[in-house]
C-alpha cells in the first residue's frame, strides 16, 4: 500500500511540475512525451483524479486547464480506443460521441465556407454566406449539448469524488458559449463587414471558436467518456438516458434504442378522502401528487438548497427559465453554477445563512425577456436557517401591464 501511495505522490508531483512549466511559458509540445508517459502509467481516470486533488490543494482551475489541453491533444493524435459502451447504439455515451463527430464536421464546414466567403465574390460569396448562416444555426445547439454534460453527466462524476474535471470543462464550455454568441452576431451581418473587419473577426472570434469546439469534442471523447465508463453503473446510465431528451434539441439522433433494465419511479396512491401519506400543513393538507402539480403550475421556477448547501428540490414547470435535471438533487450548490458566477452564489448563500440579509434580488435581460431572480432565506419558527429558496420569474409581460382588468377575458389566457 505504501508503494502505491508513493507512486501516486510521485505522479502528482510530476503533474504539478509540468503545470508550473506551462505557466512559465514552456511550449505544450515539449511536454507531450512526458505527459504521455504518465498517462501510460495511470490512465485518463487517475489523471483526472490527480487534477481534482491539485484543485483541492488550491491550484487554480485555469492552470489545470493547461494540462487538460495537452491531454486532449494526445488523444487527438493517438485516436485512443473509446470504451465499449461508446460503441453501443443508442447508449448516451454513443450519442455523445456521434454529436462530437457532428461538431467536428460543422467546424470543418464553417471553416471551408469562411474561406470561400473571404476569397470569392458575387454568387460564390452569397452562397458561402448562406452556408455560414445555416452552419452557425446548428453550431448554436452545442449549448444544449454542453447542458446535457453539465446537468446529467457531471453529477455522477462528483459523486465519485471527481470534482476537478467537471469544473474545468464547465469553465471552458462557457468560454465557447461566449465565442458562439459573438460568432452568431457576426455571421448574421457578415455581408456588411469590410475586409479588415472580416480578418479581425476571423482572428479573434471565428478561428478561436472552431479550435475550441474541436478541442472540447476531443476532451469529451478522450477524457470525459473514459471517466464515465469507469464510474457509472447501468442504473446511472439509465437515469441519464431517461432524461436525455428533456433538455432540448440534439445535434444528432441516437443510432438505435438502448433500454436499460430499470424500475420506474413509484406513483403516489390515493386512498379515498384521506389519502395515505398526505402532507398536513397548518392551513390544510395535500397529497404528494397535488403538491407536485401545484409547484409545477406556479408561474415561476423554484429551487431549494438545504442548510448543508445541497440542492433538495426544484419545481418542474413547463417553461423553466434555467434548465434543471433530477440528477442535481443532493448536489452541492457550488457545483451547479459556472465558475464565473460561483463567487456571487457563495456570497448570497453566506449572507442569507448568517442573517446579514433575508433576500437577495437580481434582474437580467435574457433573449428579449426580463427575468427577475430572488433568493430568500428559509428559517424555522425559532429562526434556525433551513436553506435558501431561489425564485426565478419571467416578468416581461407583467412589466407591460397598465390600468386595470376586472373582468375575465372571453378569449381566455394562454
N, C-alpha and C positions, 0 to 999 in steps of 0.2 A: 504493500500500500504506500509506504513512504517513497518507493521508487516512482510510482505513478504520480504522486504529488510533486516530487522533484521535477519530473518531466513536464508536468503541466506548468509549473512555475518557470521552467526554462523557456517553454514556448511563449508564455505570457510576456516574459522579459524581452524575448526576441521581437514580438509584435510591438511592444512599447518602443523599442529602439528604432524599428522600421518606421513607425508613425512619426516619431520625432525627426527622423531623417527627411521624411516627406515634408514635414512642417518647416524644416530648414531649407527647403528648396530643391532637394535631390530629385532627379528625374524618376518618375514611377517606373519607366522601362528598366532602369538599373536595378530595381528591386524585385522584378518579376520572378527571376530564377530562385532567389532566396525565399520568396513567399510561396512559390510552387512547392518548394521542399517542405515547408511547414504544412501545407495542405496535404501533401503526400503522407505525412506522419499522422495527421489528425482527421482530416475531412472537413467538409463545409460546416457541419453542425457544431463541432467543437470550436472551430474558428469563431463562429457566431457567439458561442457561449463565452469565449475569451473576450470578444468585443464587449459583451454585456458586462463582464467583470471589470474591464477597463473603464467603462462608463460609471459603474458604481464607485470606482475609486476616484472619480472626479474628472476623467478625461472628457473634454467637450465632444459632443456627437459629430461636430464638423470635422474633427481630427479623425474619428473612426471612419467617417465617410471616405476619407482619402484611401484608407486601406480597402474599403468596400469596392471602390473603383478599380483597384488593382485586381481584387478577387474576381470581379465581373469580366475584366479584360482577359484574365487567364482562362475563364470558362469559354469566352467567345473564341479564343484562339484554339483551345483544345477540343471544343464541342463535346464536352464530357457527357457521358451517358446520363439520361434522365432516369429517375426512379420508375419502376414498373407501373405504378399507379398513374403516372402521367401519360401512359400509353393505353389506358382503359377507356374505350369510347364512352362518352357521357359523364365520366368522372370529373368533378370540379377541377382537379389538377390537370386533366387533359384539356378541358375547356380553357383554362388559364393559359396553357401552352399554345393552343390554337389562336387565342386572342393576341398573344405576344408575336406570333408569326404574322398576323394581320397588321399589327403595329409596325413591324419591320417593313412590310410591303407598302404600307401607307407612307412611311418615311421615304422610301425609295421613289414612290410615285410623285410625292411632293417635290423632292429634290430635282427629279428629272423635269417636271413641269416648270419649276422655277428657272431652271437653266434655259428652257425653251422660251420662256417669257422674257428673260433678260437679253437673249441673243436674237430673238425673232422680231417680226413686225407684221402689221396687217392681220390677216386671218390666223396666222400661226400664233401671234401674240394673244389674240382674242380666245382662241381655243385653249391655250396654256392657262390663261386667267380663269376660264371656266373650270378647268381641271383642278386648279389650285383651290377654288371655292368648294367644289364637290369633295375634294380630299380633306380639306380643313373641317368640313361638317362632320366627317367620320372621325377625324383625329380628336375632335372635342369630346367624343364618347370615352376617351381614356379617363376622364373624370370619374365616370361610373365604374370603370374597370378598377381604378385605384380605390374607390369607396368599398367595393367588394373585398378587396385585400385588407383594407384598414378596419372594416367593421365585422367581417366574417372570419378572416384568417388570423389576424394579429392576436385576438383574444386567446386563442388556443396556444400560441407561442408564449404569451405572457404567463399562462397557467403552468407552462413547462419551465418557467424561470428565465426565458429568453426575452428580456425586455429591451435590450440594446438594439438589435436589428430592426424591430418594428419602428422604434423612434427615428432611427437613421433613415429608413425608407420613407416614412411619412414626411419627414422634413424635405426630402428630395421630391416626393410627389407634389408637394405644394409649390416648390420651385418650378416644376414642369407645368403645373396648372397656370402659374403666372405667365410663363412663356407662351402657352397655348392661347390664353386670353389675348395677349398682346399680338400674337401672330394672326388670330382671327380678325381683329380690328384692322390690321394692315391689309390682309387679303381682301376684306370687304371693299376696300377702296384702292386696290393695288394699281388700277389703271390710271389713277390720278397722281401717283408718285413719280417724281423725276428720277433721273439716273443716279444722282448722288444719294437721294433718299432711299432708293432701292438697295444700293450697295450697303448703306448703313443698316437697313432693316435686315438684310441677309447676314451681316456680320454680327449684329447684336441680338437678333431675335430668331430668325429662321434657322440658321445653322445650329445655334445652341439648342433650340427646341428639338430638332431632328436628332442631334447627338444624344441628348438626354433621354429622349423617348426610346431609342435603341438600347442605350446603356441600361435603362431600368428594365427593359424586357429581358436583357441578359442576366441582370441581377435576380429577377424573379425566377427565371429558369434554372440558373446555376447556384443560387444561394437559398432563395425562399422555398422552392418546391422540395429540395432535399431535406431541409429542416422540417417542413410539414410532414413529409413522408415518414420521418423517424419518430415524430412526437404525437401525431394524430391517430386516433383509433378509427375503425369503420363507423362507429356511432358518431364520432366527431364530424367525419366527412358527411355522414348522412344529414346531420343538422345543418351543415353548410349547404348541402345540395337542396334541402327543402326551402332555404331562404334565398337561393342564388338569384332567382328572377325578381325578387321583391324590390331590389334596389334600383331597377331601371333597365333601359335597353342595353343589349350586349353588342360587342363588336363582331361576334361570331356565334352562331348557334352550335350547341353541343352536337357532336357527331355520334349520336346514339343516345340510349337511355340507360342510366346506371341507377339501379334500385337497391339500396342497402336495406337490410332487414332491420326495421326499427319499429318500436312500439309508439303509436301516436299519443299525443297528449290527452290526458283524461278530460272528459267533458263534465261540467258541473251537472248534478242531477237534482231535479226538482222533486219535492215531496209534499204535494198538496199545498195548503195555505201556509204551512210552516216548514219551508224547505230546510233540510238538514244542512248545517254549516252556514246558516245565514249570518251575515255580519251585522251585529247590533250596535247602533250608534245612539248618542243621546237624543237625536231628533228623528229616529226611525231605524229601520233595518233594510238591508239589501242583500239579495243573493249575489254570489260571485259573478254570475252571468250579467245581472243588472248593473252591478258596479262597473264591470269591464265595458259594457255597452255605453254607459253614461260617460265614462272617461274618454272613450273613443269618439263620442259625439261632440264633445266640447269643442268650440271653435278656436282652440289654441292647443299648443303642444305642452305636455308636462313631462318633466324628468326629475326624479327624486334621487338624491345622493345621501346615503345614510351617514350616521355620526362617524363611521370608520372611513369615510370618503370613498365608498364603493357605490356604484350605480345599483339601486334596488328596484327601480321601476321606471317605465316610461309609457306614455299613452300611445295608442296605435290608431290615430285618426287617419282618414283617407287622404288628407292633404298636408302631411307633415312638411314643415319648412326645412328642417335639418334632418337628414336620414338617420335612422337608428336600426340596429338589428338586435335580436334577442340574445345574441352571444355576448353583448356588453354587460348583461346582468352579472353583478359580482365583480366587475372590472373597476380598478382604481380610476377615479375621475381624471387624474393627471395623465392617464394613458389614453383618454378618449378625446383629446384635443391635440391639434397640430402644435409642434414645438414653438412656433412663433407667437401663439396666444396663451401658452401654458402659464406664464408668469401672471397674467391677468386673472386666470381661473383660480390659481393658488391664492392670490391676494383676496379675491372675492370670498372664497370659502373661509379663509382665515379670519376675515373681519366679521363675517356673519357668525362664525363659531364663537368668537371672543365677545360679541356683543357691541363691537365698535359701530356696527350698523345692523339694521334689521332687513334692509332691502337694498339691492344694487340694481341700477336701471341703465339700459343701453338702448339705442335705436340705430338702425343701419339701413342704407339703400341697397336693395338686392334684386337685380334683374327687373327693375321697374316697380318693385314692391317696397313698401315702407314697413320694416319689420321691427317690432317692439319686443325687447328681451328683458325680463326681470328675474332676479334671484331673491328668494325670500328665505330667511332663517326660520326653520320649523322648530318650535320649542314645546316642551310638555307643559302641563298646567303649573308645575312647580318651577318652570323656567329652564329646565335642562335642555341642552341642544340635542335635537334628534336628527338633524340633517339639513340639507339645502334643497329647496324646490325651485326648479327653473321653469319659467312660464314664457313661451315664445308665441307671438301672435302677429299675423299679417293684418295690419290696421290701415292698409291703403284705402279701402272703401270707406272705413269708418271716418277717416280724416276728411272725406269729401262730403259728408252729411251736412245738411243745412236745414234750418227751420224745424218743422215737426211732422210726424206722420202718426196719426192716432187711429187710422182705420186700416184694416187688413187689405193688402194689395190683391185685387181679384186675379191677377196673373200668377200669383204665387212667387215665392222667393226660391232661388236656387243657390 
